[in-house]
């Protein structure tokens, strides 16, 4: 029997990260944060002094990326381990973000990471969080969920996060940035942001995380049977 996959896609701020982590923890399944992989390749390149112009070396690095996403029992965000080192905070730096965007533009790296992502599919099951999990990476996933929310709702969530970090941010600018990013993501030629044809779309606008979880669990139980 194939190892089951729950693919949860959606734009930034839709709640997919939090939902995916809670779901993986609740089920005792593995967790994949696909959005972190390009940052991890960029970090690994720095660790091994590999130039971002060295496509062949980056492709090899991506194909054999030694990474683990460790879901915490206490509900805190997963720890990201690269070659045995905790890089949870390190890979979120602006420098790594800039390198990651360059790495993501290399077709050979994207192809290598496609296979690397599929290697996360191990017993007892996988919860995969991303933007093309149900359309490209795991088209045969047993459960496909696409979370969305209005740009204003997602901007409000992001605004709250940034304010908690004492960041200087303007709400209207966030709304504009999110809307522009959505347009780019939906219109890109490679793996555009869209629900899979057989995905269940859940609009999280105005919903608390517990209510979203209830809806997601209902879909999972319908597709997979009663779950713990």
Order of alpha helices (4+ residues) and beta strands (2+ residues): beta-alpha-beta-alpha-alpha-beta-beta-beta-alpha-alpha-beta-beta-alpha-alpha-beta-alpha
